[in-house]
Amino acid sequence: MITRIWRSYTTPDKADAYEHLMDTLMFPAIEGLRLPGYKNMELLRRIEADEVEFIWVMNFDTEKNLAPLKAEAADPVSVPRAAQQLLTRWDERASFYETRRSRP
């Protein structure tokens, strides 16, 4: 399995709005692409001092199914303007990992 990870950060007062944007815009957009080998997505949230970190995790069966997303590994991630207005910073590039162990 291959795992794609991308981090973004916002202020506590904008965190709920950003999470709502992910739920209503970003997740449905990715699901609508019907990417081959797509397994699932998760959105992780952590409050730390004066900012909130979000980690977007996507899992795929194999690397061969990642051609559309692997192209972005060399290019900056495209962040929609609506998200940019809520974020203070974000990773320029997503990271891809080979998942070595996973247990239920």
Secondary structure by P-SEA (a helix, b strand, c coil): cbbbbbbbbbcccaaaaaaaaaaccaaaaaaaaccccccbbbbbbbbcccbbbbbbbbbcccccccaaaaaaccccccccaaaaaaccccccbbbbbccccccc
